[in-house]
């Protein structure tokens, strides 16, 4: 895992810097809450971990019932 420190308004480039897949920007920091903005093509799926786990679990259940 890569851990990067960024301040509000700063970005991280994902992929080749000359042709990036997308960007992650720290939108705001208020207390312990951090808002993160993702700028990726629409075909790149982005999910919170709990949602991704639910999608994977549902996919697993549907593949075992086929």
Order of alpha helices (4+ residues) and beta strands (2+ residues): beta-beta-beta-alpha
